[in-house]
Amino acid sequence: MLPIEYYTGLSVILFTLGALGVLIRRNALIIFMSIELMLNSANLAFVSFARSYEGMSGQIFVFFVIAVAAAEVAVGLALIVAIFHTKRNIDVDQINSMKG
């Protein structure tokens, strides 16, 4: 069994890459993928700590995070498609209002 520091280090690296993707990229799809990467890194940390402390609470919490992430993707992609149909662009810098 690997030490928990390896899992925590991988989780930190993945979360940092996701945060950089949200801050640097301007494409809405890349931003959503970066948010998913951040959520998955938190899931990795939850599961690794639950395994090391031999509890199920972290793994149960991961199921709720996955459900929220799935709902976020469904709503987010619907918004991106709706914005693309009206603006013909999904660049975050050029979308400055949500007026119809």
DRENDO-1510 file (C-alpha; in Angstrom, 1 decimal, always signed):
<recs>
REC; n; res; u; v; w
REC; 1; MET; +0.0; +0.0; +0.0 .
REC; 2; LEU; +1.3; +3.4; -1.0 .
REC; 3; PRO; +1.7; +6.1; +1.7 .
REC; 4; ILE; -1.1; +8.7; +1.9 .
REC; 5; GLU; +1.4; +11.4; +1.0 .
REC; 6; TYR; +1.5; +10.2; -2.5 .
REC; 7; TYR; -2.2; +10.4; -3.0 .
REC; 8; THR; -2.3; +13.8; -1.3 .
REC; 9; GLY; +0.5; +15.1; -3.5 .
REC; 10; LEU; -1.2; +13.8; -6.6 .
REC; 11; SER; -4.4; +15.5; -5.5 .
REC; 12; VAL; -2.7; +18.8; -4.9 .
REC; 13; ILE; -1.0; +18.6; -8.4 .
REC; 14; LEU; -4.4; +17.9; -10.1 .
REC; 15; PHE; -6.1; +20.6; -8.1 .
REC; 16; THR; -3.4; +23.1; -9.1 .
REC; 17; LEU; -3.7; +22.2; -12.7 .
REC; 18; GLY; -7.4; +22.6; -12.6 .
REC; 19; ALA; -7.2; +26.0; -10.9 .
REC; 20; LEU; -4.6; +27.2; -13.4 .
REC; 21; GLY; -6.9; +26.0; -16.2 .
REC; 22; VAL; -9.8; +28.0; -14.8 .
REC; 23; LEU; -7.7; +31.1; -14.3 .
REC; 24; ILE; -5.7; +31.1; -17.5 .
REC; 25; ARG; -8.0; +29.7; -20.2 .
REC; 26; ARG; -10.8; +31.7; -21.8 .
REC; 27; ASN; -12.7; +28.8; -23.5 .
REC; 28; ALA; -15.8; +27.8; -21.5 .
REC; 29; LEU; -15.4; +24.1; -22.3 .
REC; 30; ILE; -11.8; +24.1; -21.0 .
REC; 31; ILE; -13.0; +25.9; -17.9 .
REC; 32; PHE; -15.7; +23.3; -17.2 .
REC; 33; MET; -13.1; +20.5; -17.7 .
REC; 34; SER; -10.8; +22.3; -15.3 .
REC; 35; ILE; -13.6; +22.5; -12.7 .
REC; 36; GLU; -14.2; +18.7; -13.2 .
REC; 37; LEU; -10.4; +18.1; -12.6 .
REC; 38; MET; -10.6; +20.1; -9.4 .
REC; 39; LEU; -13.6; +18.1; -8.2 .
REC; 40; ASN; -11.9; +14.8; -9.1 .
REC; 41; SER; -8.8; +15.8; -7.2 .
REC; 42; ALA; -10.9; +16.5; -4.1 .
REC; 43; ASN; -12.5; +13.0; -4.6 .
REC; 44; LEU; -9.1; +11.4; -4.7 .
REC; 45; ALA; -8.2; +13.1; -1.4 .
REC; 46; PHE; -11.5; +12.0; +0.2 .
REC; 47; VAL; -11.1; +8.4; -0.9 .
REC; 48; SER; -7.4; +8.2; +0.2 .
REC; 49; PHE; -8.1; +9.6; +3.6 .
REC; 50; ALA; -11.1; +7.3; +4.0 .
REC; 51; ARG; -9.0; +4.4; +3.1 .
REC; 52; SER; -6.2; +5.3; +5.5 .
REC; 53; TYR; -8.5; +5.8; +8.4 .
REC; 54; GLU; -10.6; +2.8; +7.4 .
REC; 55; GLY; -13.9; +4.7; +7.3 .
REC; 56; MET; -16.7; +4.9; +4.8 .
REC; 57; SER; -17.6; +8.5; +5.3 .
REC; 58; GLY; -15.2; +9.8; +2.7 .
REC; 59; GLN; -16.3; +7.4; +0.0 .
REC; 60; ILE; -20.0; +8.2; +0.7 .
REC; 61; PHE; -19.2; +11.9; +0.3 .
REC; 62; VAL; -17.5; +11.2; -3.0 .
REC; 63; PHE; -20.8; +9.8; -4.4 .
REC; 64; PHE; -22.5; +13.1; -3.5 .
REC; 65; VAL; -19.7; +15.1; -5.2 .
REC; 66; ILE; -20.0; +13.0; -8.3 .
REC; 67; ALA; -23.7; +13.6; -8.4 .
REC; 68; VAL; -23.3; +17.4; -8.1 .
REC; 69; ALA; -20.6; +17.3; -10.7 .
REC; 70; ALA; -22.9; +15.5; -13.1 .
REC; 71; ALA; -25.6; +18.0; -12.6 .
REC; 72; GLU; -23.1; +20.8; -13.0 .
REC; 73; VAL; -21.9; +19.4; -16.3 .
REC; 74; ALA; -25.5; +19.0; -17.6 .
REC; 75; VAL; -26.5; +22.5; -16.7 .
REC; 76; GLY; -23.2; +24.0; -17.8 .
REC; 77; LEU; -23.2; +22.3; -21.2 .
REC; 78; ALA; -26.8; +23.4; -21.8 .
REC; 79; LEU; -25.8; +27.0; -21.1 .
REC; 80; ILE; -22.8; +26.8; -23.4 .
REC; 81; VAL; -25.0; +25.4; -26.2 .
REC; 82; ALA; -27.6; +28.1; -25.7 .
REC; 83; ILE; -25.0; +30.8; -25.6 .
REC; 84; PHE; -23.3; +29.4; -28.7 .
REC; 85; HIS; -26.6; +29.4; -30.6 .
REC; 86; THR; -27.1; +33.1; -29.9 .
REC; 87; LYS; -23.6; +34.5; -29.9 .
REC; 88; ARG; -21.8; +32.0; -32.2 .
REC; 89; ASN; -18.8; +32.2; -29.8 .
REC; 90; ILE; -18.1; +30.7; -26.4 .
REC; 91; ASP; -15.1; +32.8; -25.5 .
REC; 92; VAL; -15.6; +33.9; -21.9 .
REC; 93; ASP; -14.1; +37.4; -22.5 .
REC; 94; GLN; -16.6; +38.2; -25.2 .
REC; 95; ILE; -19.6; +37.1; -23.3 .
REC; 96; ASN; -20.2; +40.0; -21.0 .
REC; 97; SER; -24.0; +39.9; -20.4 .
REC; 98; MET; -26.7; +37.3; -20.0 .
REC; 99; LYS; -29.3; +39.5; -21.6 .
REC; 100; GLY; -31.6; +37.8; -24.1 .
</recs>
